[in-house]
Structures are given as structure tokens and as C-alpha cells.
Amino acid sequence: MFNPCKSEQQFSKSLLGALKRAGINCYRIESGETAVGIPDIYCITLDCWLELKNDRYHNKNVKYIDVHWRPGQQAFAVQYFEAHKHKKCTFTIVRLADSIAVIPMTKYFKNNHVSIDDMIICDSFLECVTIIRSTVQ
């Protein structure tokens, strides 16, 4: 059963722990001094970025979610994807009320509106890590 986190900090800590147990080295990057749009976590082992978001109001049965990206975050992700010739991407990882949504950032989402068809829903951090790993390799 999914164990929800109450804050983005707890979510980050749990996800980083799952990544570390899977042998994936990652660093939390986000700070007030980083450039606009830089995601929260960089995974050195996989050469990919992760942007974390909290959404405790939606669950895995929704048809869409509105992701609260800050200015520049979608642009960074799509430019990264295009700069790597569509072989590497940034992921937005959204903690929902009952699950985790993994959104491969391969396009712009108009009005920050993401359809269920553009998400991969996970019921555990381990499943989330498995999906990220399989998508980038």
C-alpha cells in the first residue's frame, strides 16, 4: 500500500532513499541560487533530472492533473530533451494522494494540464525508480 508523504521534503527524502537503494547516485540541486527552471534532483548514474511536485488532492483515478510548474521549468525540461536528440529526458514526479505519477517531459503541457495518458502511475517508490531507470536506459 502507498504511504503518502506530508511534505515535498519527506517525498524527496523517500525518493532519494529508493534511488540510492537501487544503486542510483543522485543529488538534490534546488536552491535559491540555481538558475530558473533547474529541476530538484540530478541523477548522475542515469544522467537525468527529476522535478518533484506535491498534489495531495488528486488520486490515480483522475483523468488529468494540473501541475504547478514554476516559470522556466517546462522549458528547461523540453530543451534538455531536444538537446539530447530525444534520448534523455527530465521527469516530473508528482506525489498524489494515493500514488506517484511519473511524467516524462518530452513536450510542453498547455496550461500545465497533464492527461492520464501522459503519466505513468506507480504505487511505490520502487516501482517509480524502476520506471525511471527503464525509460532512460
C-alpha positions as CSV (number, residue, x, y, z in Angstrom):
1,M,0.0,0.0,0.0
2,F,1.2,3.5,-0.8
3,N,2.5,5.5,2.2
4,P,1.9,9.2,1.4
5,C,4.4,11.9,2.4
6,K,3.2,15.0,4.1
7,S,5.8,17.4,2.6
8,E,7.9,17.7,-0.5
9,Q,11.0,17.4,1.7
10,Q,9.7,14.0,3.0
11,F,8.8,13.0,-0.5
12,S,12.3,14.0,-1.7
13,K,14.0,12.0,1.1
14,S,11.9,8.9,0.4
15,L,12.5,9.0,-3.3
16,L,16.3,9.7,-2.9
17,G,16.4,6.7,-0.5
18,A,14.7,4.4,-3.0
19,L,17.1,5.7,-5.8
20,K,20.1,5.1,-3.5
21,R,19.0,1.5,-2.6
22,A,18.7,0.9,-6.4
23,G,22.3,2.0,-6.8
24,I,21.4,5.3,-8.5
25,N,23.5,8.3,-7.3
26,C,21.5,11.5,-7.1
27,Y,22.0,14.9,-5.7
28,R,19.4,17.5,-4.6
29,I,20.2,20.6,-6.6
30,E,17.4,23.1,-6.0
31,S,18.3,26.2,-4.1
32,G,17.7,29.9,-4.2
33,E,20.9,30.3,-6.2
34,T,20.3,27.9,-9.1
35,A,19.1,29.1,-12.5
36,V,15.4,29.4,-13.2
37,G,13.8,26.1,-14.2
38,I,16.6,23.8,-12.9
39,P,14.9,20.6,-11.5
40,D,15.2,19.5,-7.9
41,I,17.3,16.4,-8.3
42,Y,20.1,15.3,-10.7
43,C,20.7,11.6,-11.1
44,I,24.4,11.2,-12.0
45,T,24.1,7.4,-12.7
46,L,21.3,7.9,-15.2
47,D,22.2,11.4,-16.4
48,C,18.7,12.6,-15.9
49,W,16.8,15.3,-13.9
50,L,13.8,14.9,-11.6
51,E,11.4,17.7,-10.7
52,L,9.3,16.9,-7.6
53,K,5.8,18.2,-7.0
54,N,3.2,17.6,-4.3
55,D,-0.5,17.1,-5.1
56,R,-2.3,15.6,-2.2
57,Y,-5.7,16.4,-3.7
58,H,-5.7,14.2,-6.8
59,N,-5.6,10.4,-6.9
60,K,-4.6,7.8,-9.5
61,N,-8.2,7.6,-10.8
62,V,-8.2,11.2,-12.3
63,K,-8.3,11.9,-16.0
64,Y,-5.8,14.8,-15.7
65,I,-3.9,16.9,-13.2
66,D,-2.7,20.5,-13.2
67,V,1.0,20.5,-12.3
68,H,2.2,23.6,-10.6
69,W,5.4,24.2,-12.6
70,R,7.2,27.5,-12.0
71,P,8.2,29.7,-14.9
72,G,11.0,28.1,-16.8
73,Q,10.6,24.5,-15.5
74,Q,8.8,23.1,-18.6
75,A,11.1,25.0,-20.9
76,F,14.2,23.5,-19.2
77,A,12.8,20.0,-19.4
78,V,11.8,20.2,-23.1
79,Q,15.1,21.9,-24.1
80,Y,17.0,19.2,-22.3
81,F,15.1,16.5,-24.2
82,E,15.6,18.2,-27.5
83,A,19.3,18.9,-26.8
84,H,19.8,15.2,-26.2
85,K,18.1,14.3,-29.5
86,H,15.1,12.8,-27.7
87,K,17.2,10.1,-26.0
88,K,17.2,11.6,-22.5
89,C,14.5,13.5,-20.6
90,T,13.7,15.2,-17.4
91,F,10.9,13.6,-15.3
92,T,8.3,15.4,-13.2
93,I,7.5,13.2,-10.3
94,V,4.1,14.1,-8.7
95,R,3.2,12.7,-5.3
96,L,-0.6,12.1,-5.5
97,A,-2.9,11.3,-2.6
98,D,-2.6,7.5,-3.2
99,S,0.2,7.0,-5.7
100,I,3.1,8.6,-7.6
101,A,2.7,10.0,-11.2
102,V,5.8,9.9,-13.4
103,I,5.6,12.4,-16.2
104,P,8.3,12.1,-18.9
105,M,8.9,15.7,-20.0
106,T,9.0,15.2,-23.8
107,K,6.7,18.1,-24.7
108,Y,5.1,21.2,-23.3
109,F,1.8,20.8,-21.4
110,K,-0.5,23.7,-22.2
111,N,-1.8,25.5,-19.1
112,N,0.2,22.9,-17.1
113,H,-2.6,20.4,-17.8
114,V,-1.4,16.8,-17.9
115,S,-3.6,13.9,-19.1
116,I,-3.5,10.5,-17.5
117,D,-2.3,9.3,-21.0
118,D,0.9,11.3,-20.4
119,M,1.6,9.9,-16.9
120,I,2.9,6.6,-15.6
121,I,1.2,5.8,-12.3
122,C,3.2,4.0,-9.6
123,D,2.1,2.5,-6.3
124,S,5.5,2.5,-4.7
125,F,8.8,4.3,-4.7
126,L,10.5,1.1,-6.0
127,E,8.1,1.0,-9.0
128,C,8.8,4.7,-9.7
129,V,12.6,4.0,-9.7
130,T,12.1,1.0,-12.0
131,I,10.2,3.1,-14.4
132,I,12.7,6.0,-14.4
133,R,15.6,3.5,-14.9
134,S,13.9,1.6,-17.7
135,T,13.0,4.8,-19.5
136,V,16.5,6.3,-19.6
137,Q,18.4,3.2,-20.4
